[in-house]
Amino acid sequence: MKKLILKTALITLGATIVALVAIFGLMSLWAPATMMKFTFSLGLDSISGDYAYQEYQRSGELSYLARSFIVSANAKDDKKAEKRFELLYADEEFESFCNEQDAIQLTEGVKINYRSYLCAEAVRVKYRLSAESDWEGICQFAIKETDPSFPIGNPVVALATEAIADKNSKFCEVLIPYVVDAEKDFDKETADYRYILKFLNELLEGAYPSD
């Protein structure tokens, strides 16, 4: 009798597990946005980002693609992040999407430019993946995507900060001429501009020797 009860319990447990796996699989296939929120609530950020990307593939909504990129960039899953950013940046609706996000954020009291934020994350990713032959292009991208007013958290600041933290004096030597001689004529009176240029120069002068 006990064996029969145990066997029945094991069969029931097995059937339940199979059903749960099936439901999970169906939800992943048909409702990735729901799974994105569910996995995010569990602290599974990386998986949540992948579900966001699946939802983008299903719906074409750039908000999900942007979220999947940000999650990958923050996790330093750089190859995945780079591919997702390139899709986002190349989309013909990218500029209008960023403008919409700015409008939403203004109502919430957030003043950081959304496009600048995305591009700042992108240059960090590009830098971490780069070979020396890529450096000129990365610097040019950061300059292009940084407003002349040199706002807080712009792509040039993000790129310089990444290189300084990496104690990469060779990269800083490439970056400085772009920052100083930028055609955009950056506002050189901003605190961020002065501090970044100071730290870049100090790294070149040996204030932060390589390990």
MILOMI-42199 format. One record per residue (C-alpha): x negated, y negated, z negated. Coordinates in pm, whole numbers, plus 50000, padded with zeros to 5 digits. Each point is the difference from the previous one (the first is absolute). Example, Ala and Ser with C-alpha at 12.3 -4.5 7.8 and 13.67 -1.06 7.14 Angstrom:
MILOMI-42199
487705045049220
498634965650066
END
This chain:
MILOMI-42199
500005000050000
497224975949905
498205007450326
503174992650195
500474966749819
496364990650058
500235009850368
503174979550044
498404969949830
496925002450223
502155002450313
502034969649889
496834980449926
498545009450337
503184989950181
500034966849815
496394992850093
500685008550365
503054977349999
498044971349844
497205003850254
502565000250280
501724968849867
496634982849956
499055008950356
503304987650142
499754967449804
496454995250126
501195005250357
503274980649998
499584974549722
496334989749969
501004965749860
501735017449710
497005022349944
497734969450016
501884984049710
500185032749808
496285007850024
499144963749919
502115002349684
497905030349900
496784980750051
499095019750311
498984969050192
498035017250278
502835024050080
502444971049981
497934981850262
500135030250230
503785001249968
500114962850080
498095007650319
502405028150086
502894976049953
498294975150232
499675027550262
503695007849957
501414964649988
497314978150156
500294975049712
496724981649943
500634995949627
499405037349956
496884999450216
498634970649800
500715018049674
498275031650122
496964979550103
499794981749665
500255032549804
497255016250208
497764969349974
500414998249622
499185037049973
496934994250223
501325026050241
498354978050260
500325020050320
503725004149946
500344963549899
498134987950308
502215019550240
503154987049833
498784964150000
499115001650369
503555011550076
501394971849787
497744972950138
500635010050362
503774999949965
501634971250189
502224993349697
497074997049758
500004962049978
503754996749958
499965028149742
497364981449796
502004967850024
503075018349869
497995013549707
498744964849923
503574987449990
501015027949763
496994994249775
500634962549979
503395006949845
498195021049739
497384973349929
497155018150179
497864976150207
497365023250147
500275002750378
501045035550086
498045002550325
496904987349825
500515025849724
500315028850248
496964988750197
497994995749681
500715036349912
499155009750358
496544983949994
499185018849680
500925032350177
498094990550313
496944991049797
500005032849807
500245019750324
497534978950196
496615006650150
497614970950045
501044997150364
503554991949885
499114971049772
500274971750253
503485011150099
501155002749639
498724965049923
501744986150308
503275016549899
499794985749647
499274965050135
502865002250249
502515010349735
498964974249737
501874967149999
497844968350012
501394989949659
498105030149859
502855012449778
499635023249703
499395036550087
499344994050368
498205025750224
496634982049984
500105000549619
501025036750003
497205009450238
497354979849817
501085014149664
499755035550133
496494994050139
498794982149685
501295028249778
498175024150231
496834978449973
499775001550377
497664971350077
499645010050365
503734996850053
500124967049813
497304987050231
502345007150292
503054985249827
498594966749877
499604983250343
503635008050077
501164984749673
497874968650033
500404994150374
503575011650043
501784981950281
503024996949773
498014976349780
501005015149666
500864977349710
496625000849829
501314982749688
502075029549881
498635018349697
500205033550181
497934987650294
497284985449778
499805030649773
499935025150286
497284981050186
498024996649675
500165037349927
499165009550359
496924977849995
498935012549656
500195035850125
497744991050292
497604982549765
499715030949782
502184990049705
501805033450041
497305025150098
501065032950150
499925030549773
END
